[in-house]
Structure formats: C-alpha cells, structure tokens
Amino acid sequence: MIAFFRETMIFNNFMANQLCDELISSIAPEDNAFPNTAKLSGAVAHILQTGEEGMEIHNILFKIRGDEAYFRLLQYLDQIPTVGMEKYANRTYFRYKAGAMEICIMIAFEDPENEDPVVDYNGIRLEDKNFINPEWL
C-alpha cells in the first residue's frame, strides 16, 4: 500500500491520511507510485500549492481519469467496511468520521482526452491551482 498521505501528513488527522492512502492504493500501479490516473483537486490541492493558511479542510476531491481506474476505485469503495462512513446513493460521494473530524470525499470522473495540468507535491499529483473549479474551494 502507498503511504504518500501519511508520510507527508497532508491532513492533521491520521485517519483521513490513512483513508486517502487506501483509496489511491486501490488504483496504484504495481510499483506503488502515485497513479497517473488520479489527482487531488479542490481546496486541498489549492492550499498545498498556495500555502494559504486558516482554511479548514473538510472536503477532499479526487479526480480519476479513465473508466478502468474510476470503476476499480468505486468497486473498492463498495467493499471496504469502514465504520463511520456514510455512503450516498451515487457511490462517488461519502462522509467519513475521522476521529473528531468529519470529512466529505468526492470521486469525480475526468475525461482522459481533457486532463488539466498537474503539479507534483511530494509524489502526490495535484490539479494545477489555475484550473481548479472555484466552486470546489
């Protein structure tokens, strides 16, 4: 299993980092590199690139490029018996109680033909801050 989120401590919550590592590991290549079919977007990606402080992160957005990785991640989500996870009907959005913190995670499909630029952050692919939809901040 990859440990990019836990090693970098993207969030100040171990359970949130652990869950993100598990999700990305489900579509990671055999060499355990961060998959080129996934990237972190939204407020988290924006904060990591701008160094903006004071914004509490409660929403995590992963963009997954291509059908195979997208459906493999959704299958993994269907199988994990995470206590404290409330899954919504469409399977791409769920709420997770990570200790004292409650986070919402969204999995978005990205067309393989129209990928926005990415930035590397300690091995984690981030959507370039100039291409993040302002509604996701």
C-alpha positions as CSV (number, residue, x, y, z in Angstrom):
1,M,0.0,0.0,0.0
2,I,1.2,3.5,-0.8
3,A,1.7,5.9,2.1
4,F,2.0,9.3,0.4
5,F,-0.6,11.0,2.5
6,R,0.6,9.5,5.9
7,E,4.3,10.2,5.1
8,T,3.6,13.8,4.1
9,M,0.8,14.3,6.7
10,I,-1.4,16.2,4.2
11,F,-4.1,16.4,6.8
12,N,-3.6,16.9,10.6
13,N,-5.7,13.7,11.0
14,F,-4.1,10.2,10.8
15,M,-7.4,8.6,9.8
16,A,-8.0,11.0,6.9
17,N,-4.5,10.4,5.6
18,Q,-4.9,6.6,6.0
19,L,-8.2,6.6,4.1
20,C,-6.8,8.6,1.2
21,D,-3.8,6.2,1.0
22,E,-6.1,3.3,0.9
23,L,-8.3,4.8,-1.8
24,I,-5.3,5.7,-4.0
25,S,-3.7,2.3,-3.3
26,S,-6.7,0.6,-4.8
27,I,-5.8,2.0,-8.3
28,A,-2.0,2.3,-7.8
29,P,0.4,0.6,-10.2
30,E,2.5,-2.4,-9.1
31,D,5.5,-0.2,-8.3
32,N,3.3,1.7,-5.7
33,A,3.9,5.1,-7.4
34,F,1.0,7.6,-7.2
35,P,-1.2,6.6,-10.1
36,N,-1.1,8.8,-13.2
37,T,-4.9,8.3,-13.5
38,A,-5.6,10.2,-10.2
39,K,-5.0,13.6,-8.8
40,L,-6.1,15.6,-5.8
41,S,-8.1,18.7,-6.5
42,G,-10.4,21.2,-4.8
43,A,-9.5,23.1,-1.6
44,V,-6.7,20.6,-0.6
45,A,-4.8,21.0,-3.8
46,H,-5.3,24.8,-3.7
47,I,-4.0,25.1,-0.2
48,L,-1.0,22.9,-0.8
49,Q,0.1,25.0,-3.8
50,T,-0.6,28.4,-2.3
51,G,0.4,27.8,1.3
52,E,-2.8,29.6,2.2
53,E,-3.5,29.0,5.9
54,G,-6.6,29.3,8.0
55,M,-8.8,27.2,5.7
56,E,-10.1,24.1,7.4
57,I,-10.2,21.2,5.1
58,H,-13.5,19.2,5.3
59,N,-13.8,18.3,1.6
60,I,-11.5,16.1,-0.3
61,L,-11.8,15.8,-4.1
62,F,-10.1,13.1,-6.2
63,K,-10.3,13.3,-9.9
64,I,-9.9,9.9,-11.6
65,R,-9.1,9.8,-15.3
66,G,-10.4,6.9,-17.4
67,D,-13.1,4.3,-17.0
68,E,-10.9,1.4,-15.7
69,A,-9.4,3.3,-12.7
70,Y,-12.7,5.1,-11.9
71,F,-14.7,1.8,-11.7
72,R,-11.9,0.0,-9.8
73,L,-12.0,2.7,-7.2
74,L,-15.7,2.6,-6.9
75,Q,-15.6,-1.2,-6.5
76,Y,-13.1,-0.8,-3.7
77,L,-15.4,1.7,-2.0
78,D,-18.2,-0.8,-2.2
79,Q,-16.0,-3.4,-0.4
80,I,-14.5,-1.5,2.5
81,P,-16.4,-1.9,5.8
82,T,-15.3,1.4,7.2
83,V,-17.1,2.3,10.5
84,G,-18.3,5.8,10.5
85,M,-18.6,6.1,6.7
86,E,-21.9,7.3,5.3
87,K,-22.1,6.5,1.6
88,Y,-24.6,8.3,-0.6
89,A,-26.6,6.7,-3.4
90,N,-24.3,7.6,-6.3
91,R,-21.3,5.9,-4.7
92,T,-19.0,8.8,-5.6
93,Y,-19.6,11.0,-2.6
94,F,-19.4,10.0,1.1
95,R,-18.9,11.3,4.5
96,Y,-16.4,9.9,6.9
97,K,-15.9,10.5,10.6
98,A,-12.2,10.6,11.1
99,G,-11.9,10.8,14.9
100,A,-13.0,14.3,16.0
101,M,-13.0,15.5,12.3
102,E,-15.8,14.8,9.8
103,I,-14.7,14.9,6.1
104,C,-16.5,14.6,2.9
105,I,-14.8,12.8,0.0
106,M,-15.9,13.1,-3.6
107,I,-14.6,11.0,-6.5
108,A,-15.0,12.8,-9.8
109,F,-14.5,11.3,-13.3
110,E,-12.2,13.1,-15.6
111,D,-12.2,12.6,-19.4
112,P,-8.9,11.1,-20.5
113,E,-8.9,13.4,-23.5
114,N,-9.2,16.6,-21.5
115,E,-6.9,16.3,-18.5
116,D,-6.0,19.6,-16.8
117,P,-2.3,20.2,-15.9
118,V,-0.9,18.7,-12.7
119,V,1.7,19.7,-10.1
120,D,3.8,17.3,-8.1
121,Y,3.7,17.6,-4.3
122,N,5.9,15.1,-2.6
123,G,4.9,12.5,-5.1
124,I,1.2,13.3,-5.0
125,R,-0.4,14.6,-8.1
126,L,-2.3,17.9,-7.6
127,E,-4.6,19.6,-10.1
128,D,-2.9,22.9,-11.0
129,K,-4.4,25.7,-8.9
130,N,-5.2,27.8,-12.0
131,F,-7.6,25.0,-13.2
132,I,-9.4,24.2,-10.0
133,N,-13.1,25.0,-10.2
134,P,-13.8,27.8,-7.7
135,E,-16.9,26.0,-6.5
136,W,-14.7,23.3,-5.1
137,L,-12.8,25.6,-2.8
